[in-house]
Amino acid sequence: MRRETDFFDVFRETLDKLDGEGILVVAGDPPNPITIGWGTLGYIWHRQIITVLIRPTRYTFGLMESARDFSVCVLPDRYAKTLAICGTRSGRDTDKIKLCDLHPEKGLKSDSNFIAESEIHFECRIVHKHRLDPATLDPAIIKRNYPLSDFHMVYYGEILGIYRNA
Ligand SMILES: Cc1cc2nc3c(=O)[nH]c(=O)nc-3n(C[C@H](O)[C@H](O)[C@H](O)COP(=O)(O)O)c2cc1C
């Protein structure tokens, strides 16, 4: 059972996890979970927006390029191993849903699937995207994070719904 909630109820918990063991982005059908550690939550265009950064080398990148919607799933602390697997194995050659014994469910307001085990999930619609531009990126950030020049695509997801495990 999911209970709808708001941005401010989940803000701290979501950002703590993002900067800790990570959270999941789930895209595609069949769904593929990827662990992410970078993103933002805020207001743009008077809308609530979540941004996620996906490197073009990820299997998820192709899924996001053909998706309209995606979900962001915050797992309970005991799922550290799942986050490690989803952050090291690729959907190209591994069914991570099966390997991690996760249970995807159809979104309540979007085309995306979410993970039923999540304590919080966001349903998001892509309203904008752009590739990071090395011409305007701090050279120290480039040196530290992009030795292979695989600059992230930044996806802007308008938040259609936020839910907690009831
Ligand atoms: C804690 C953590 C955070 C990560 N953050 C990101 C991220 O923000 N963006 C990204 O593209 N990859 C990130 N990764 C790497 C991907 O999760 C990893 O390459 C994954 O295997 C890709 O899966 P896929 O090929 O199925 O898309 C992170 C990995 C970990 C462990």
Ligand as a Chemical Component Dictionary entry (heavy atoms), coordinates in Angstrom:
data_LIG
# 
_chem_comp.id                   LIG 
_chem_comp.type                 NON-POLYMER 
_chem_comp.pdbx_formal_charge   0 
_chem_comp.three_letter_code    LIG 
# 
loop_
_chem_comp_atom.comp_id 
_chem_comp_atom.atom_id 
_chem_comp_atom.alt_atom_id 
_chem_comp_atom.type_symbol 
_chem_comp_atom.charge 
_chem_comp_atom.model_Cartn_x 
_chem_comp_atom.model_Cartn_y 
_chem_comp_atom.model_Cartn_z 
_chem_comp_atom.pdbx_ordinal 
LIG C1  C1  C 0 26.742 4.848  -4.666  1  
LIG C2  C2  C 0 26.729 4.892  -6.187  2  
LIG C3  C3  C 0 26.312 6.039  -6.839  3  
LIG C4  C4  C 0 26.287 6.097  -8.247  4  
LIG N1  N1  N 0 25.839 7.234  -8.866  5  
LIG C5  C5  C 0 25.706 7.267  -10.221 6  
LIG C6  C6  C 0 25.102 8.422  -10.861 7  
LIG O1  O1  O 0 24.683 9.392  -10.218 8  
LIG N2  N2  N 0 25.032 8.409  -12.228 9  
LIG C7  C7  C 0 25.480 7.350  -12.981 10 
LIG O2  O2  O 0 25.384 7.406  -14.227 11 
LIG N3  N3  N 0 26.040 6.246  -12.384 12 
LIG C8  C8  C 0 26.140 6.181  -11.033 13 
LIG N4  N4  N 0 26.668 5.067  -10.416 14 
LIG C9  C9  C 0 27.163 3.943  -11.228 15 
LIG C10 C10 C 0 26.024 3.045  -11.759 16 
LIG O3  O3  O 0 25.102 2.738  -10.720 17 
LIG C11 C11 C 0 26.614 1.718  -12.319 18 
LIG O4  O4  O 0 27.516 1.998  -13.357 19 
LIG C12 C12 C 0 25.556 0.722  -12.785 20 
LIG O5  O5  O 0 26.132 -0.544 -12.857 21 
LIG C13 C13 C 0 24.938 1.068  -14.132 22 
LIG O6  O6  O 0 23.863 0.196  -14.389 23 
LIG P1  P1  P 0 23.184 0.049  -15.833 24 
LIG O7  O7  O 0 24.285 -0.270 -16.813 25 
LIG O8  O8  O 0 22.190 -1.074 -15.657 26 
LIG O9  O9  O 0 22.521 1.338  -16.164 27 
LIG C14 C14 C 0 26.709 4.981  -9.014  28 
LIG C15 C15 C 0 27.139 3.814  -8.348  29 
LIG C16 C16 C 0 27.141 3.768  -6.959  30 
LIG C17 C17 C 0 27.591 2.493  -6.267  31 
# 
loop_
_chem_comp_bond.comp_id 
_chem_comp_bond.atom_id_1 
_chem_comp_bond.atom_id_2 
_chem_comp_bond.value_order 
_chem_comp_bond.pdbx_ordinal 
LIG C1  C2  SING 1  
LIG C2  C3  SING 2  
LIG C2  C16 DOUB 3  
LIG C3  C4  DOUB 4  
LIG C4  N1  SING 5  
LIG C4  C14 SING 6  
LIG N1  C5  DOUB 7  
LIG C5  C6  SING 8  
LIG C5  C8  SING 9  
LIG C6  O1  DOUB 10 
LIG C6  N2  SING 11 
LIG N2  C7  SING 12 
LIG C7  O2  DOUB 13 
LIG C7  N3  SING 14 
LIG N3  C8  DOUB 15 
LIG C8  N4  SING 16 
LIG N4  C9  SING 17 
LIG N4  C14 SING 18 
LIG C9  C10 SING 19 
LIG C10 O3  SING 20 
LIG C10 C11 SING 21 
LIG C11 O4  SING 22 
LIG C11 C12 SING 23 
LIG C12 O5  SING 24 
LIG C12 C13 SING 25 
LIG C13 O6  SING 26 
LIG O6  P1  SING 27 
LIG P1  O7  DOUB 28 
LIG P1  O8  SING 29 
LIG P1  O9  SING 30 
LIG C14 C15 DOUB 31 
LIG C15 C16 SING 32 
LIG C16 C17 SING 33 
# 
